[in-house]
Amino acid sequence: MQRIVRALGCCALVAALTACVTTRQQTAQPHPAPNPHEMAVHRFEQVNGRLDNMGRHIDTRVNEGHYPPPEGGALHRRLDTIRQEAHDMAAQHGGGLTGDEQRVLNQELDTAEAAINR
């Protein structure tokens, strides 16, 4: 009987000790640095998306009669010029834009957008 009590006491002690053992927490792995080329291509896609949206906006405003079709054509040509600049800049960097180039193009698009929304 005394053996059984000792055995149960030892089992209880071992169970209590195993419950107190903490597991090592996994440290979060840092995210890898973004690929510079992918970032440059993403910037180029953002500029192209903005150009596409502005082109649709011009068409909508012409259809609603906010300005005549010849003026809409002039605005489209302005966007085409900016699009060509973006393509020329991207060609120099393997299909993407630097942050400075994107900033310059966005400034040009801001002025074009002001003309569209007047």
N, C-alpha and C positions, 0 to 999 in steps of 0.2 A: 504494500500500500504506500509505504514511504517512497519507494522508487517511482511509483506512478505520479505522486504529488511532485517529486523533484522533476520528473520528465515533463509534466505539464507546466511547471514553473519555468523550466528552461525554454520550452516552446513559446510560452507567453513572452519571455524576455527577448527571445530572438525575433518574434513577430513585432514586438514594440520597437526594437532596434531597426528592423527593416523599414518600418513605417516612417522612421525619423530620417532615413537616408534621403538626401535630396539628389535629384538628377542634375547634371550639368545642362544649363540652358544653351540652346543653339544660338550663336550670334548671327545676326542678319548679315548676309553678304552684301557688300556695297554694289550698287548697280554699276555696270561697266560704263565708261565714258561714251557718249554718243559718237557715232562715226561722223567725222566732219563732212565727208562727201554727202552722206544721207541728209545732214542738216542743210547743206547748200542746195540740194535738189528740192527739199521741202520748202525752202524759201522761194525758189523759182516757181514751184507749184502754187504757192500762196499768191504770188504776184499774178500768175496766169488766171487763177480763179477770180481774183478781184477784177481783172480786165474783162473776163467773160461776164461777170455780174453787171459791170458798168455798161457793156455793150447791150445787154438785155434791157437795162434801165433806159438807155437812149431810145431803143425801139419802142418801149412802152410809152415814153413821153411824147414821141412823134405821133404814135397812134392815138394818143389822147388829145393831140392838138396843142401841146404846150409850146412847140416851135415847129417850123415848116421842115419838110424832108431835106431840103438842101443844107439846112443848118445841122440836122441830124447826121447827114453824110460827112460834114466837116468834123463833127465831134468823133465819128467813127474813124476818120482818117487820123485824127489826133491820137486816138487809142491805138491804132495800128502802128503809128510811129513809136509809141512807148513800148508796145509789144516787140517791135523789131529791136529796140534798144536792149530790152530784157534778154532776147535770144542772143544778141551779139555778146552781151556781158556773160551769159551762161556758157557760151561756146568757148570763152577764154578759160573757164574753170571746170571743164569736163561735164557740163550740163547743169551746173548749179550757180548760185549767187552768193557773194559774201554779204555779211551783215550791212556793210557800208553801201554796197550796191542796192540792196533791198531798200535801205533807207532813202536813197536818192530816188529810186523808182516810185516809192510810196509818196514822196513829196510831189513828184510830177502827177501822180494819180490823184492826189488831194486837190491840186489846182484844176485838173480836168473835171473832177467830181463837182467842184464849185461851179464850173461853167455849165455842167449838165443840170444841176439843181437850181439854177438861177430862176 
